[in-house]
Amino acid sequence: MLVLVLVLLLALILGGAGFAFHVLWWIALAVLVLWLLGFVFTAGDRGSGRRWYRW
């Protein structure tokens, strides 16, 4: 009985981690797209010294 509970708990933890990693991949992809769009939209403003980021 204890082994069954441990296996179910492990499956629950791994399933939750898989879902969290899947969501994090989508968030990372959205941030990458926004970052690349920032470079595209500020390409014409090179001479003005205006940057869309602070670093």
C-alpha atoms as a printed R data frame, in Angstrom:
   type eleno elety resid chain resno      x      y       z
1  ATOM     1    CA   MET     A     1  0.000  0.000   0.000
2  ATOM     2    CA   LEU     A     2  2.817  2.400   0.827
3  ATOM     3    CA   VAL     A     3  4.510  1.661  -2.486
4  ATOM     4    CA   LEU     A     4  1.293  2.483  -4.353
5  ATOM     5    CA   VAL     A     5  0.968  5.806  -2.533
6  ATOM     6    CA   LEU     A     6  4.604  6.652  -3.270
7  ATOM     7    CA   VAL     A     7  4.205  5.802  -6.962
8  ATOM     8    CA   LEU     A     8  1.040  7.909  -7.205
9  ATOM     9    CA   LEU     A     9  2.750 10.779  -5.395
10 ATOM    10    CA   LEU     A    10  5.729 10.553  -7.731
11 ATOM    11    CA   ALA     A    11  3.414 10.543 -10.762
12 ATOM    12    CA   LEU     A    12  1.612 13.605  -9.401
13 ATOM    13    CA   ILE     A    13  4.864 15.484  -8.801
14 ATOM    14    CA   LEU     A    14  6.289 14.625 -12.222
15 ATOM    15    CA   GLY     A    15  3.008 15.493 -13.933
16 ATOM    16    CA   GLY     A    16  2.878 18.860 -12.176
17 ATOM    17    CA   ALA     A    17  6.506 19.561 -13.028
18 ATOM    18    CA   GLY     A    18  5.861 18.665 -16.658
19 ATOM    19    CA   PHE     A    19  2.932 21.067 -16.802
20 ATOM    20    CA   ALA     A    20  4.978 23.827 -15.139
21 ATOM    21    CA   PHE     A    21  7.885 23.328 -17.546
22 ATOM    22    CA   HIS     A    22  5.482 23.407 -20.492
23 ATOM    23    CA   VAL     A    23  4.038 26.720 -19.314
24 ATOM    24    CA   LEU     A    24  7.527 28.116 -18.706
25 ATOM    25    CA   TRP     A    25  8.541 27.211 -22.271
26 ATOM    26    CA   TRP     A    26  5.587 29.190 -23.643
27 ATOM    27    CA   ILE     A    27  6.456 32.165 -21.418
28 ATOM    28    CA   ALA     A    28 10.095 32.009 -22.541
29 ATOM    29    CA   LEU     A    29  8.992 31.900 -26.177
30 ATOM    30    CA   ALA     A    30  6.762 34.968 -25.690
31 ATOM    31    CA   VAL     A    31  9.600 36.887 -24.019
32 ATOM    32    CA   LEU     A    32 11.955 35.948 -26.859
33 ATOM    33    CA   VAL     A    33  9.472 37.211 -29.455
34 ATOM    34    CA   LEU     A    34  9.012 40.501 -27.579
35 ATOM    35    CA   TRP     A    35 12.783 40.879 -27.253
36 ATOM    36    CA   LEU     A    36 13.300 40.322 -30.980
37 ATOM    37    CA   LEU     A    37 10.453 42.715 -31.838
38 ATOM    38    CA   GLY     A    38 12.163 45.333 -29.691
39 ATOM    39    CA   PHE     A    39 15.262 45.060 -31.854
40 ATOM    40    CA   VAL     A    40 13.205 45.254 -35.047
41 ATOM    41    CA   PHE     A    41 11.207 48.319 -34.005
42 ATOM    42    CA   THR     A    42 14.216 50.236 -32.653
43 ATOM    43    CA   ALA     A    43 16.471 49.494 -35.636
44 ATOM    44    CA   GLY     A    44 15.670 52.892 -37.168
45 ATOM    45    CA   ASP     A    45 16.471 54.800 -33.960
46 ATOM    46    CA   ARG     A    46 20.168 53.937 -33.785
47 ATOM    47    CA   GLY     A    47 21.398 57.505 -34.099
48 ATOM    48    CA   SER     A    48 19.064 59.044 -31.532
49 ATOM    49    CA   GLY     A    49 20.616 57.240 -28.563
50 ATOM    50    CA   ARG     A    50 17.175 56.115 -27.418
51 ATOM    51    CA   ARG     A    51 17.173 52.551 -26.218
52 ATOM    52    CA   TRP     A    52 14.239 50.296 -25.351
53 ATOM    53    CA   TYR     A    53 16.325 48.578 -22.682
54 ATOM    54    CA   ARG     A    54 18.448 49.930 -19.835
55 ATOM    55    CA   TRP     A    55 21.570 47.757 -20.001
